[in-house]
Structures are given as structure tokens and as C-alpha cells.
Amino acid sequence: MKLRVLGCSGGIGDGLRTTSLLIDDDILIDAGTGIGELTLAEMAKIRHVFVTHSHLDHIACLPLMVDSIFDQLKQPIIIHAQAPTIEVLKKHIFNWAIWPDFAKLPTPEIPVMAYDVLSPGETCELEGRSLEMIPVNHIVPAVGYRVACDSGVFAFTGDTVTNDTFWAALNAHERLDLLLVEAAFSNKDRELSLKARHYCPSLLADDLKKLNHTPEIFVTHNKPGEEKRIFDECQQLMPERNLKRLLGNQVFEL
């Protein structure tokens, strides 16, 4: 299984793209501005998009991607998400006012996009890869994912703050090779982290004590300009952990 980081920033700027992860060549987790790293031919290979939650930095390029490859789609791209997230997409994005409803185009019988409602705790099996949806704690309904195949396992928190559900779900399995975990703010913004329901290093350090595994850990979703401060604070608080910064265009083989 190949994992390519298309975008992993908490905002935009020179060289910064928001969250989107490509698994092999046919699955996306989230559809932020990182999709702009793909060619049209690469976009046309996408068959599934697993959405963590409805915030713009995680869905911004979904409508643009479907539009860009509209004529190349012979079967619908499947959007997997919680029911509340799908309702937001239908009501506020694919509503004809913001963007066409691609779940009804070119015809309702043969659309280029379709929805699949998943519930936290469910696992989707796709050609030797399993994606488990795990509930997390964010300001809107949100999930992370555990992605496994015979050769490796990684997990992605999505956007969250202090919770037990994500760590318990990972501990329920024997293997975890790679963890992508968010830390949006530095410790000086701890109160803002709690209000926005994002990790800062001190909150993350407390929660990582709940994890029984010792994976390679990559810190993601930093606010632009705060990347070094956030990572330095993470290293200071978690010296026992194998921490690295997640960067755009990184590729992992699992």
C-alpha cells in the first residue's frame, strides 16, 4: 500500500496545501487543496473519497476535482462519510447555487458522483485494503481512519482534540506502523485549541499516553507560520516518541 501526502497544512500559502491523502492511486482521504498536486490523469483514477468532516480545508477541492474530470468518469466517484457530513455537502456545496449537484449529473440514473453513508465503527473493504471509521472530538461531527492491508497499517486522526475513542480503537488492534496526528496550534493558544477542538502539543502529549503502540508519528495540520514552534514543543513534551513533521509530497510504502 502506497500513501502519498498531497496536502497536510492547516492553511494555505507558498507551498502549503490543505489536507488530502492519496492511497495507492484510487482512494483519497479528504479533499483539500492538496488535490491540486494531481494531474488530470491521476484525478481520473480516483474511485473513492473518505471524508473526515465537513470543514472547508478538508473538502475544498472535491467539487473542483469532479468538475475537472467530468467527461472522463465512466462510473461514479463514491463519497464515503458520516450522514451529517453528507448532508452538509448536499445542502451547502452540491446545491446548484454553489456548485452543480454531481449526484444527479449527467443523469440521476447514471451520475458521476454517489454517496455512501458510513457510521463510526464501520469498516469498508476495498480490494485488500480496509478503512475503519473512528469517531473523534471536533467542533462538527468528525472521524479519523485506520487503514490496513496485509503489509502495513496507518491511522489518521483527522481534526480532533482530547478524546478516548480514537486511541481505544487503535489499541483494539495488534498493529500500527504509522500515525498521522494533528496539532493545529502551539501551546500559547491552548485555550483556542480547546474552543476550536484541535490539539496543541500539551493536549496531544496527554492523549498519546493512551496509545499502547509505538508507531512512527508524523505531526500534521499546523497553522501556517507556526510549524517550527509546534513541532519543537511536541519534541520537548514527547521525547520518548518517534516524532517527525508531515510534509507535502511525502510518500510512504506500507
C-alpha positions as CSV (number, residue, x, y, z in Angstrom):
1,M,0.0,0.0,0.0
2,K,1.3,3.4,-1.0
3,L,0.4,6.6,0.8
4,R,1.1,10.0,-0.8
5,V,0.6,13.2,1.1
6,L,-0.9,15.7,-1.3
7,G,-1.6,18.3,1.4
8,C,-1.2,18.5,5.1
9,S,-1.2,22.1,6.2
10,G,-3.8,23.8,8.4
11,G,-3.9,26.7,5.8
12,I,-2.6,28.0,2.5
13,G,0.4,29.9,1.5
14,D,3.5,29.4,-0.7
15,G,4.0,25.7,-1.0
16,L,1.2,24.9,1.5
17,R,-1.8,22.7,0.6
18,T,-4.6,21.6,2.9
19,T,-5.4,18.1,3.8
20,S,-5.6,15.4,1.2
21,L,-4.1,11.9,1.3
22,L,-3.8,9.5,-1.7
23,I,-3.8,5.8,-1.0
24,D,-2.4,3.9,-4.0
25,D,-4.0,5.6,-6.9
26,D,-7.7,5.2,-6.3
27,I,-8.6,6.3,-2.7
28,L,-8.5,9.8,-1.2
29,I,-8.8,10.6,2.5
30,D,-10.2,14.2,2.5
31,A,-10.2,16.5,-0.5
32,G,-8.5,19.7,0.5
33,T,-6.4,21.9,-1.8
34,G,-3.8,19.2,-1.9
35,I,-5.7,17.6,-4.8
36,G,-4.2,20.4,-6.9
37,E,-1.0,18.3,-6.9
38,L,-2.6,15.7,-9.1
39,T,-2.7,15.6,-12.9
40,L,-6.0,15.2,-14.7
41,A,-5.0,11.6,-15.4
42,E,-4.3,10.9,-11.7
43,M,-7.6,12.5,-10.7
44,A,-9.4,10.3,-13.2
45,K,-8.2,7.2,-11.3
46,I,-9.8,8.2,-8.0
47,R,-12.7,5.9,-7.2
48,H,-13.3,6.7,-3.5
49,V,-13.1,9.7,-1.3
50,F,-13.3,9.2,2.5
51,V,-14.2,12.5,4.2
52,T,-13.2,13.1,7.9
53,H,-15.6,16.1,8.3
54,S,-17.2,18.9,6.5
55,H,-14.8,21.8,7.1
56,L,-13.7,23.7,4.0
57,D,-10.0,22.8,4.3
58,H,-10.9,19.1,4.0
59,I,-13.4,19.4,1.2
60,A,-12.4,22.5,-0.8
61,C,-11.3,20.7,-4.0
62,L,-13.8,17.9,-4.1
63,P,-16.3,19.9,-6.3
64,L,-13.4,21.2,-8.5
65,M,-12.0,17.7,-9.0
66,V,-15.3,16.1,-10.0
67,D,-15.9,19.0,-12.4
68,S,-12.4,18.8,-13.9
69,I,-12.7,15.1,-14.8
70,F,-16.5,15.0,-15.5
71,D,-16.1,13.8,-19.1
72,Q,-13.7,11.1,-18.1
73,L,-15.9,9.4,-15.4
74,K,-17.5,6.2,-16.6
75,Q,-18.6,5.2,-13.1
76,P,-19.3,7.4,-10.1
77,I,-16.8,8.6,-7.6
78,I,-18.0,7.3,-4.2
79,I,-18.0,9.8,-1.3
80,H,-17.8,7.9,2.0
81,A,-18.7,10.0,5.1
82,Q,-21.0,10.2,8.1
83,A,-24.6,11.1,7.5
84,P,-24.2,14.7,8.9
85,T,-21.2,15.3,6.7
86,I,-23.0,14.2,3.6
87,E,-26.0,16.4,4.4
88,V,-23.6,19.4,4.6
89,L,-22.2,18.5,1.2
90,K,-25.7,18.2,-0.3
91,K,-27.1,21.3,1.3
92,H,-24.2,23.7,1.1
93,I,-21.9,22.6,-1.7
94,F,-23.6,20.5,-4.4
95,N,-26.8,22.5,-4.3
96,W,-26.8,24.2,-7.7
97,A,-26.1,27.6,-6.1
98,I,-22.5,27.0,-5.0
99,W,-21.8,24.0,-7.4
100,P,-23.8,21.6,-9.6
101,D,-25.3,18.5,-8.0
102,F,-23.0,15.9,-9.5
103,A,-25.0,13.2,-7.8
104,K,-27.6,13.9,-10.5
105,L,-25.4,14.6,-13.5
106,P,-25.3,13.8,-16.3
107,T,-28.4,12.0,-15.3
108,P,-29.8,10.9,-11.9
109,E,-29.7,7.3,-13.1
110,I,-26.0,7.4,-14.2
111,P,-24.3,10.2,-12.0
112,V,-20.6,10.9,-11.8
113,M,-20.7,11.0,-8.0
114,A,-22.5,9.0,-5.4
115,Y,-22.7,9.0,-1.6
116,D,-22.1,6.1,0.8
117,V,-23.1,6.8,4.4
118,L,-20.8,5.2,6.9
119,S,-21.2,5.1,10.7
120,P,-18.3,5.3,13.2
121,G,-17.1,1.8,13.9
122,E,-17.8,0.6,10.4
123,T,-15.1,-0.8,8.2
124,C,-15.0,-0.5,4.4
125,E,-13.2,-3.3,2.5
126,L,-11.7,-2.2,-0.9
127,E,-9.5,-4.7,-2.8
128,G,-7.4,-5.8,0.1
129,R,-7.5,-2.6,2.0
130,S,-9.7,-1.9,5.0
131,L,-10.7,1.6,6.2
132,E,-12.2,1.8,9.6
133,M,-14.1,4.9,10.5
134,I,-13.3,6.1,14.1
135,P,-15.2,8.9,15.9
136,V,-13.2,11.8,17.3
137,N,-13.9,15.1,19.1
138,H,-14.2,18.1,16.9
139,I,-16.5,21.1,16.6
140,V,-18.5,19.4,13.9
141,P,-19.2,15.6,13.6
142,A,-15.8,14.2,12.7
143,V,-13.9,10.9,12.3
144,G,-10.4,9.6,11.8
145,Y,-9.5,6.5,9.9
146,R,-7.4,3.3,10.4
147,V,-6.2,2.0,7.1
148,A,-4.9,-1.6,6.9
149,C,-3.6,-4.1,4.3
150,D,-1.6,-7.3,4.7
151,S,1.7,-5.4,4.5
152,G,1.1,-2.4,6.8
153,V,-1.3,-0.2,8.9
154,F,-1.5,3.6,9.3
155,A,-4.0,5.8,11.1
156,F,-5.0,9.4,10.6
157,T,-6.7,11.4,13.4
158,G,-8.4,14.0,11.2
159,D,-9.2,17.1,13.2
160,T,-9.7,16.4,16.9
161,V,-8.9,17.4,20.5
162,T,-8.8,15.3,23.6
163,N,-10.8,12.0,23.2
164,D,-10.7,8.3,24.2
165,T,-12.4,6.8,21.2
166,F,-9.6,7.1,18.7
167,W,-7.0,5.7,20.9
168,A,-9.2,2.8,22.1
169,A,-10.0,1.9,18.5
170,L,-6.3,1.7,17.7
171,N,-5.4,-0.2,20.8
172,A,-8.1,-2.8,19.8
173,H,-5.8,-4.0,17.0
174,E,-2.4,-5.6,17.3
175,R,-0.6,-3.5,14.6
176,L,0.1,0.2,13.9
177,D,3.1,1.2,11.8
178,L,2.4,4.9,11.1
179,L,0.3,7.5,12.8
180,L,-0.6,10.9,11.3
181,V,-1.8,13.1,14.1
182,E,-2.9,16.7,14.1
183,A,-1.5,19.6,16.2
184,A,-3.1,22.8,14.8
185,F,-1.9,25.3,17.4
186,S,1.1,25.9,19.7
187,N,0.8,25.8,23.4
188,K,0.4,29.6,23.7
189,D,-3.0,29.0,22.0
190,R,-4.1,26.2,24.3
191,E,-7.4,27.9,25.2
192,L,-8.2,28.4,21.5
193,S,-7.3,24.8,20.9
194,L,-9.9,23.8,23.4
195,K,-12.6,26.1,21.9
196,A,-11.9,25.0,18.3
197,R,-11.3,21.4,19.4
198,H,-7.9,20.9,17.9
199,Y,-4.7,19.6,19.6
200,C,-1.9,21.7,20.8
201,P,1.3,19.9,21.9
202,S,0.4,19.7,25.5
203,L,-3.0,18.3,24.8
204,L,-1.6,15.9,22.3
205,A,1.1,14.7,24.7
206,D,-1.6,13.8,27.3
207,D,-3.6,11.9,24.8
208,L,-0.7,9.9,23.3
209,K,-0.2,8.4,26.7
210,K,-3.4,6.4,25.9
211,L,-1.8,4.8,22.9
212,N,-0.3,1.3,23.5
213,H,1.5,1.2,20.1
214,T,4.9,2.8,19.3
215,P,4.4,3.8,15.6
216,E,6.4,6.3,13.7
217,I,4.4,9.5,14.3
218,F,4.1,12.4,11.9
219,V,2.6,15.7,13.1
220,T,0.2,17.4,10.7
221,H,-2.3,20.3,10.2
222,N,-0.2,23.1,11.7
223,K,-1.3,26.6,11.3
224,P,0.9,28.4,8.7
225,G,3.9,30.1,10.2
226,E,3.6,28.1,13.5
227,E,5.1,24.8,12.1
228,K,8.5,25.0,13.8
229,R,7.1,26.2,17.2
230,I,4.5,23.5,17.3
231,F,7.0,20.7,16.4
232,D,9.6,21.9,18.8
233,E,7.0,21.9,21.6
234,C,5.9,18.4,20.6
235,Q,9.5,17.1,20.7
236,Q,10.1,18.7,24.1
237,L,6.9,17.2,25.6
238,M,7.2,13.7,24.0
239,P,11.0,12.9,23.8
240,E,10.2,9.2,24.0
241,R,8.1,9.2,20.9
242,N,9.4,8.9,17.3
243,L,8.1,12.2,16.0
244,K,8.5,13.9,12.7
245,R,6.8,16.7,10.8
246,L,4.5,15.6,8.0
247,L,5.3,17.4,4.7
248,G,3.5,17.7,1.4
249,N,4.6,15.3,-1.3
250,Q,5.9,12.7,1.2
251,V,5.4,9.1,0.1
252,F,5.1,6.1,2.4
253,E,5.2,2.4,1.5
254,L,3.4,0.2,3.9
